[in-house]
């Protein structure tokens, strides 16, 4: 069996990543999603264990000490981390997995998983990003400013990624991500079994 592929997806807060991912998983239900452990408060509408496991700072620090995280970062005052075991299991079981992390987390994963493919979700403009952040109404003004500042830093690091998908029109952006995934699956490195199978029978 071929191993699964890791896809890293990043994009600033307000880039529309979450909506994009919901649509991606509707279109590709066979994809796995890496559930992060985080220490920020749960927002209205969020469900424990769906996208995040909401844990205490102490529990998070214990995960760091016990080397249970593939990567982690402190973002706007809270810890966010990717548990290692579920990612390893998905890949070993042959499933492709999406890991949504910030730019620092993405850099850490690239260091450890050399064949991970990374995709940066770009807002169509900085003004549109601000409009979306203010429009969703989940953060106070001061937090929005912090997220805008962080977004600027993240956009400046978009050149570290293999692909950039502009999230202007949602359907187009989802199709762009599906195209990246398909093209990666067609790469010969991911089809070594097929070569062996065909050669075995000749
Ligand atoms: P939010 O608080 O808006 O849900 O997420 C804030 C930022 O944290 C986003 O850029 C998101 O991509 C990132 N993030 C989510 N999960 C993780 C994670 O496990 N590790 C890291 N490093 N960043 C994460």
Boltz pocket constraint, residues with backbone or C-beta under 6 A from the ligand:
constraints:
  - pocket:
      binder: B
      contacts: [[A, 9], [A, 10], [A, 11], [A, 12], [A, 13], [A, 36], [A, 37], [A, 40], [A, 71], [A, 72], [A, 73], [A, 75], [A, 80], [A, 81], [A, 82], [A, 100], [A, 101], [A, 102], [A, 104], [A, 105], [A, 106]]
      max_distance: 6.0
